[in-house]
Amino acid sequence: MRLGRRALTLGATVAAAAVLVSCTPDNTWVYADDSASWPGMYGDSRNNSYAEKDAASSLVPAWTRDLVGPNTVQPAISNRGVVSVTARTETGCTTFNLELTVGRKTYCRRDAAGADLQAPVVDQFDYTYLGIPGWVYSFNADNQVRWRYPTAGTPLWIKLAGDNTVLAVTHLGQMVLVDTHDGDAAGAAIGLFPQVSANANGAGLEDCATNGPGCPVSGPPAVDTQAERAFVVVGAKGGPSKVMAVDYDKNGGDRHDLRYAWERADLPDGAIGSPALSADRATLYVNLRGEKLAALDARTGATKWTHDLGYQSTLPPSVSPDGTIIPAAPGLHRASFVALKDEGTSVREAFKRTDVAMVSPATQIRGGVGYAVVRSWAAVQSQLIEFRTDTGTTLRTFDLPDSVKSASGVSIGPDGELVTVGDDGTVFAFTSGRRTGDSVAKN
């Protein structure tokens, strides 16, 4: 069988790495991590929708592609410029790999139920991680499965966790830690409930998009890869949802030890959705069911402050290293487009825009620049805008079809390229200009 050039290159890289590892005592440089351009849902493992990238000096519409099914989560983008995205389709593929430069499909696959609810997670070696009922699995850049690991429930929420591990949380509440190289258990799995059954691994998946009772964990955790601690919102049965912190360090042993660190079940009205972690890993931001955003001490869980958003959000805010917070307000909430500034024990409003409604989560990059998809108050014009995060001033606009009512977010490419996906499943890419304006066929 003749191997493709990419497979030969990847094989040569892995072989060379193995030789070097055998000659050096420290092989951590070949460990998988979250340093890809946009590793997955809400960016890196911290869920903070921020990328250490500069704004591209030139961006124009490059291509569009119809996935032939609705999309709910923003794509991942690898360091090589491969866009990994999912969609809910009646037939055909649900998981797609597309070239960022021209939109060409490198491969696609039809995965089991739940694939459309998550973004594929990619590491710096172009290995991909995805969850289906009863399994978390990994495949390489040529769509070859590397390994599978069994789970109780569907591991929708996957994050690269450092120390060559991937952490996955199933929608039913099981948390597993898996070695990214061989798919072996890196630590004993734990349940975020007293009992998590594997008898019906796909049960309740339909509730995950709406934070319903059949999906007690309805969003990805935020992970501190340095302290080896994960933060997750868990829907408590019969009571308000709670925030849990789980440590997964080795605790003096040879294997990682997953154990509870703290939990907050007393937050007013309960937590909802996914949390985000600050750049210094000291503060956890979590949405509350009472239309508020709360800041918690990541070490202890103590409340630092709460802020009234005026609308219910379930998605984590975008958080920059300087403490600029842009709450997610996807959908036409008729609420102001605002940014906040974390001042430690309090928070203040940085800007408020009332001319547009934000219909996607925001993304921030270096230099005080942000991106979001917005619609005019008349709801007749959709645009992806680049704006200043201190004042909200628009820097550049990129028109989208009026048919785009909302978008899953804005992913950042290796050189500042932008990719967003409309609610109808149309992918829009903005790059330096190659193949300007072309649309890509469906198949």
Buried (B, 14 or more C-beta within 10 A) or exposed (E): EEEEEBBEEBEEEEEEBEEEBEEEEEBEEBBBBBEBBBBBBBBBBBBBBBBEBEBBEEBEBBBBBBBBBBBBBBBBBBBBBBBBBBBBBEEBBBBBBBBBBBBBBBEBBEBBBBBBBBBBBBBBBBBBBBBBBBBBBBBBBBEEEBBBBBBBBBBBBBBBBBBBBBBBBBBBBBBBBBBBBEBEBBBEBBBBBEEBBBEEBBBBBBBBBEBEEBBBBBBBBBBBBEBBBBBBBBBBEEEBBBBBBBBBBEEEEEEBBBEEBBBBBEBEEBBBBBBBBBBEBBBBBBBBBBBBBBBBEBBEBEBBBBBEBBBBBBBBBBBBEEBBBBBBBBBBBEBBBBBBBBEEEEBEEBBEBEEBBBBBBBBBBBEBBBBBBBBEEEEEBBBBBBBBBBEBEBEBEBEBEEEBBBBBBBBBBBBBBBBBBBBBBBBBBBBBEEBEEEEBEEE
